[in-house]
Amino acid sequence: MTILEPTPKPLADAARADLSKRSIPHMVLSTGDDTSLTAPPSFDLGATPTACALGRFRVQGNAIVTGGTGTLGFAASSALLEHGLSGLAIFDVNASQADHQLALLRKRFPQSVITCFQVDVTNDSAVQEAVDAAATTLGTIDHLLCFSGIVGCVDALDMTAAHWRRILDVNTTGSFLCAQAVARKMVDQGTGGSIIFTASISAHRVNYPQPQAAYNVSKAALITLKNCLAAEWARYGIRTNSVSPGYMDTILNDGPGIAEARNIWAERNPTGRMGTPDELTGAIVMLSAVTSSYINGTDIVVDGGTIVF
């Protein structure tokens, strides 16, 4: 057994004295004046009421969507392209499985540049390289949507350290690394942009009946991360928001093995059912639209009312 020797008192006192000499960086907020990247915008939405209505939810520029081949990420990507997105780069851990979805998008949106990069979002170097490559292909990066994530239902008493770390590494750290790399690009561009995290009602409430503490913590962390980055990066014209979906009708929530859980989720929802992927896209488009320039640090819950209980 190794016995740790106590720190000699003079050294301990010196270390404590050094603490009083330290300085910390201060967050810088925007002035909001006409010389800043948060100046009040002037909107030219259109000459007719219909044009104004459509222009209000116009999406400009190019986007990176992590997990864009998944059900929710694909629905969001399609919606952004429908509202005017010029270019799309999908980040996926297995790009070879994205061929079918890419073909569908390219056929429907032939005027848009649509590409895919194989990326492990937990690898900071790989993320930065992919963001640089996406910027080279698309021209600018104006939006980031983080849909990459994993879930695991394990009783907390039985959870391994590896399981805990993996969930947080992909869901939380992966989202941060992508946001950091994209924000650096936006700062270099001097254009600002929009970052949207996919949190969850799991960030707000304990799920029932399934035990999934690691997943819940990973999503709650995204809510706080969103707040921090919204404060730090606003001066660069970067807006950071999140959406919190409820139980959505995707492959992750399908199959006879979770039929009982599905019934419980529906019974505890005022709307009486799970959501469809397209029901999340309204919030995504709104947060990405040109007129959402004053929405920053917001989380939009899309769950049919589950969170009210």
Secondary structure, 3 states (H helix, E strand, C coil): CCCCCCCCHHHHHHHHHHHCCCCCCCCCCCCCCCCCCCCCCCCCCCCCHHHHHHHHCCCCCEEEEECCCCHHHHHHHHHHHHCCCCEEEEEECCHHHHHHHHHHHHHHCCCCEEEEEECCCCCHHHHHHHHHHHHHHHCCCCEEEECCCCCCCECCCCCCHHHHHHHHHHHHHHHHHHHHHHHHHHHHHCCCEEEEEECCHHHCCCCCCCCEHHHHHHHHHHHHHHHHHHHHHHHHCEEEEEEEECCECCHHHCCHHHHHHHHHHHHCCCCCCCECCHHHHHHHHHHHCHHHCCCCCCEEEECCCHHHC
